[in-house]
Amino acid sequence: MGKEFELPLGNDRTLHVYDTAPGADDLLPVIWHHGTPNIGAPPAPLFEAAGRLGVRWLSYDRPGYGGSTPSPGRDIASAAGLTRRVADELGIARFAVMGHSGGGSHALACAALLPDRVLAAVSVAGLAPYGARGLDWYAGMSPSGVASLRAAAGGREAKERHEASAEYDPEMFTPEDHAALAGDWSWFGDVVGPATAAGPGGLIDDDLAYVTPWGCDPARATAPVLLLHGGRDRVVPAAHGAWLAGRCRTAELRLFPDDGHISVLREGAAALEWLTRRTGAAPG
């Protein structure tokens, strides 16, 4: 049975942690990094595949979400330190990482900064660093997404003003995305609502991190990296995945031309199979 607990970080800060199989040292630990705005509960639609493949999900609410104390000014690289703290607390020496959307960027930061700990990494529809040379960073994003991230680029006050009047834009998602959200990936309703219940603070901190320097270079990753991207993604266009594939020498890009930002997660089970093969943890 899974458990949740509060991990003290010092200075009255805590991190809310999830563990689907406490003490199961025979399973492959995969630390999940959530998107924006989500809490960190591991991806329930992938639990069946995880059980079949011998995967133990670990995760946490990023600071400012759910039960985790806010940390204004955090960058993408900060995920590495938090991930290491979680693994150390649970006595886990080495692990894989996986993330979706902005969580994919955080997973790549872990791979870049924790080469002695990260066995392999999967980034699904992840963002490339802001200002990446040779990438038109905003090209192909929905107008609402461009407006949101440009507001973040204007600083915290501009982003706060934007969020005070921003509304959900269904046009950011493709018909394939909406079908996924109405099916297995309706799970997002369980992680988005709690993430925004206390206000937009976590989302604001995330978006500010996306439009400022990561604090690390994804090219430093030495572990195998799998990048999944939908060709019709309007939230994080596929050009971001292509740029990362060209930057990370250990990366493999799988592009799914007909998928969007959510529907590409239907390839999540195949990504877990890739992880178990690459880490030598495949059953049998």
Secondary structure in CASP SS format (residue, H / E / C, confidence):
PFRMAT SS
TARGET T0000
AUTHOR 0000-0000-0000
METHOD secondary structure of the structure
MODEL  1
M C 1.00
G C 1.00
K E 1.00
E E 1.00
F E 1.00
E E 1.00
L E 1.00
P E 1.00
L E 1.00
G E 1.00
N C 1.00
D C 1.00
R E 1.00
T E 1.00
L E 1.00
H E 1.00
V E 1.00
Y E 1.00
D E 1.00
T C 1.00
A C 1.00
P C 1.00
G C 1.00
A C 1.00
D C 1.00
D C 1.00
L C 1.00
L E 1.00
P E 1.00
V E 1.00
I E 1.00
W E 1.00
H E 1.00
H C 1.00
G C 1.00
T C 1.00
P C 1.00
N C 1.00
I C 1.00
G C 1.00
A C 1.00
P C 1.00
P C 1.00
A H 1.00
P H 1.00
L H 1.00
F H 1.00
E H 1.00
A H 1.00
A H 1.00
G H 1.00
R H 1.00
L H 1.00
G C 1.00
V E 1.00
R E 1.00
W E 1.00
L E 1.00
S E 1.00
Y E 1.00
D C 1.00
R C 1.00
P C 1.00
G C 1.00
Y C 1.00
G C 1.00
G C 1.00
S C 1.00
T C 1.00
P C 1.00
S C 1.00
P C 1.00
G C 1.00
R C 1.00
D C 1.00
I C 1.00
A C 1.00
S H 1.00
A H 1.00
A H 1.00
G H 1.00
L H 1.00
T H 1.00
R H 1.00
R H 1.00
V H 1.00
A H 1.00
D H 1.00
E H 1.00
L C 1.00
G C 1.00
I C 1.00
A C 1.00
R C 1.00
F E 1.00
A E 1.00
V E 1.00
M E 1.00
G E 1.00
H E 1.00
S C 1.00
G H 1.00
G H 1.00
G H 1.00
S H 1.00
H H 1.00
A H 1.00
L H 1.00
A H 1.00
C H 1.00
A H 1.00
A H 1.00
L H 1.00
L C 1.00
P C 1.00
D C 1.00
R C 1.00
V E 1.00
L E 1.00
A E 1.00
A E 1.00
V E 1.00
S E 1.00
V E 1.00
A C 1.00
G C 1.00
L C 1.00
A C 1.00
P C 1.00
Y C 1.00
G C 1.00
A C 1.00
R C 1.00
G C 1.00
L C 1.00
D C 1.00
W C 1.00
Y C 1.00
A C 1.00
G C 1.00
M C 1.00
S C 1.00
P H 1.00
S H 1.00
G H 1.00
V H 1.00
A H 1.00
S H 1.00
L H 1.00
R H 1.00
A H 1.00
A H 1.00
A H 1.00
G C 1.00
G C 1.00
R H 1.00
E H 1.00
A H 1.00
K H 1.00
E H 1.00
R H 1.00
H H 1.00
E H 1.00
A H 1.00
S H 1.00
A C 1.00
E C 1.00
Y C 1.00
D C 1.00
P H 1.00
E H 1.00
M H 1.00
F C 1.00
T C 1.00
P H 1.00
E H 1.00
D H 1.00
H H 1.00
A H 1.00
A H 1.00
L H 1.00
A H 1.00
G C 1.00
D H 1.00
W H 1.00
S H 1.00
W H 1.00
F H 1.00
G H 1.00
D H 1.00
V H 1.00
V H 1.00
G H 1.00
P H 1.00
A H 1.00
T H 1.00
A C 1.00
A C 1.00
G C 1.00
P C 1.00
G H 1.00
G H 1.00
L H 1.00
I H 1.00
D H 1.00
D H 1.00
D H 1.00
L H 1.00
A H 1.00
Y H 1.00
V C 1.00
T C 1.00
P C 1.00
W C 1.00
G C 1.00
C C 1.00
D C 1.00
P H 1.00
A H 1.00
R H 1.00
A C 1.00
T C 1.00
A C 1.00
P C 1.00
V E 1.00
L E 1.00
L E 1.00
L E 1.00
H E 1.00
G E 1.00
G C 1.00
R C 1.00
D C 1.00
R C 1.00
V C 1.00
V C 1.00
P C 1.00
A H 1.00
A H 1.00
H H 1.00
G H 1.00
A H 1.00
W H 1.00
L H 1.00
A H 1.00
G H 1.00
R H 1.00
C C 1.00
R C 1.00
T C 1.00
A E 1.00
E E 1.00
L E 1.00
R E 1.00
L E 1.00
F E 1.00
P C 1.00
D C 1.00
D C 1.00
G C 1.00
H C 1.00
I C 1.00
S H 1.00
V H 1.00
L H 1.00
R H 1.00
E H 1.00
G H 1.00
A H 1.00
A H 1.00
A H 1.00
L H 1.00
E H 1.00
W H 1.00
L H 1.00
T H 1.00
R H 1.00
R H 1.00
T C 1.00
G C 1.00
A C 1.00
A C 1.00
P C 1.00
G C 1.00
END
